Amino acid sequence: MNLDQRVAARFREVNGDHPMTEADDAYVSRQYRVLDTLCAAHGRDPDDVRRLMLDGRLPLPSYLRSDGAQMVPADLFSLAERAGGTERLAEWFVAHWTDRTEGAEEWDAYLSGQYVCLHSVTPATIRRKGELVDAIGATVDALDAGPADDARLARLHALVDELDMLEPSFTAYDRLRFDGPISRDTWIDAVRARFPR
């Protein structure tokens, strides 16, 4: 099995083997780049990058388009560059969390390629998304427990709006691989439906 096939097989181990529709392919083609094309633009060998993915030093592709193209974020290499290289990336990444166990868990999630819930995947945006989800949940609980006052509703809308800015629209394929609603469904769309402006 060549490196391209090994990465595709690893992707399916992590995400399952779900069909990509024409709409899924169109969404992914707008939001992501073909790995080989991105490598050419950055002067990198695609097979070297696939080895780094298989060795757990760069994230797996975010999607496999129905034609087999391995789709990655346009900024795939930016975190490694900021860290001083792929050999330093893991330590640099984990150091953004006070709790090293949580940082290691986020590193594993990052390597899975499944962080498709953010326009830009960085430790800062990962942490901010978590803070926003917690704050939205707490504000909804407070609204459920007592009367809905204007200040709480305004705070809720501000939190949801900020999360909306961090997250892309997702595609139907994501609901298959994550086996149900995605964060946008739960923390943006459903909250806005329950608490309209």
N, C-alpha and C positions, 0 to 999 in steps of 0.2 A: 504494500500500500504506500503510495507516495505521500508527501507532506500535505498536499491539498486534500487528499482523501482522508488522511488522519485527522486533520482539523475539522472537516465536515462530520466525521464519525464522532469526534469528541463533542461537537456542537449538539448533535442529536442525542448523545448520552445525557447532556445537561438539560436540553429543552424538550425532548421528545421528538417524534417525527410527525409533525402536523403540516397539512398542505398550506401553501401560500396561494392566495387568490390573486387575480389580476389587480384588484384594489390594494392588496397588501404589497405586491411588487411595486406598484406606482408610488405608494407612500414611502417605502423603504428607499427607492431610487431617488426621491426628493430629499430625504433626510440624511442619507448615509452615502458612503463612497465605496466603490469596488476596491477590495484590498490591493489587487495588483496595480490598479490605476493610482491609488494613493502612494504606494511604494515607489512607483516610477516618478511621481511628482516630488518625492522627498529623497530620491537617489538611494533607495533601500532595496535590497534583494527580498522579494516576497517569500522565498523559502527560508531565509534567515528569520524573517518576522514570524513565519509559521512555527519555526522551531522555538522561538521565544514564547509563543502562545502555548505550545505543548509542554514547555518546561515551566509554565506558571510564572512567567516574567512579564508578559503582556496579556491583556484580556482577549478572550476568544472573540470571534466576530459577533456582532449584535444580531445579525439575521443571515440566513441563507435564502437568497432569492430563489424562485422556482426554477430558474435556469442554472442553479448551482453557484452563482456568484456569491462570494463571501463579502458581506457588507459590514463596514466598520465606520466609526465616527470620523469625521474630517480631522479632528484633533487627537487621533489615536496616539501619536507620538509626543504630544505636548507635555504630559505629566512626566514621562521619562526624561525629557530634556530639562524640565525644571528641577528634577531630582538629581541631575548629574549623570544620567545613564540608567539603563535597565537594571544593572547590577545594584544600584542604590535605591531603586524605585520602591521596593517593598518596605524598607525601613523608613524612608521619607514619608510614604503614604500612612503607615501605621502611627507614626509620631504625631499625626494631627489629632489623635484621640488621647485624652488623659487616661482613659481605661484601655490598656494595651490589648486586652481580650476583645473588647468591642472593635478596636482598630483592626485586629487580625481577622475578625469576622467580616468587617467591611471590605478588607483586602480580598478575601475569598469571594465575596459577592462581586467585587469589581472584576476579578479575573474571569468570572463566569460569562462576562459579556452581556449579562441580563440587566445592567443599569441603563435600560432604554427609557426610563422614567424621567430623565433629565436632559435638557438641551446640551448642557456641558457637564461632564462627569468629573468632578474634582472632590477632594476631601471637604472643601468648604460647602459646595452645593449639596453633597450627600448629607452633611451634618445639618445644613439649613432645612432641607426637606424634612428630616426627622423632627426637628424643632417645630416646624410648621404643622406637621401632622399631629404631633402631641398637643400643640396649642389649639388647633381646630377641634380636636376631640374633647379637650377640657372645656372649651367654650360651648360646644354643643351640649355637653353634659350639664353645664350650668344653666343653659337656656331651657333644657328639659326639666330641670329641678325647680325652676322658679319662673316668674313672669319675664317675658322677653322685653328688655328695656332697650332703648335706642343705642346706648353706649355699647352694650354687649353685641348687638346686631352689627353695629359699625365695625367693631373689632373683628368679628367673625368675617365680615365681607372683606376687610383689609387682609386678613390672613389668607383667605381663599384666593384673593386676587394675586397675592405674592406667590403662592404655590402654583397658580395658573401660569405665571410668567416663567417659572422654572421648568415646567413640564411640557413636553410635546403632546400632540393629540392622540398618539398611539394608533394601533391598527387592530383589526379583528384577530389577527394571528396571536397578538399578545394575550388576549383573553383565553386562547387555547393553551398556550404554553404555561401560563400562570394559573390555569384551571379555575377561571372565574373572573370576577371584576378586578380591574386594575386600580391603582391609586387615584387616577383621575375620576373614575366612576364613583369611588367611595368618598373621596375628600374634596372634590370640586363639584362635579355635576349633581350628586345626590344632595350635598349640603345646600347648593344654590336652589335646588328644587324645593327643599324643605323650608328654607329661609330666604324667600325672594326679596329683592330690594323693593 
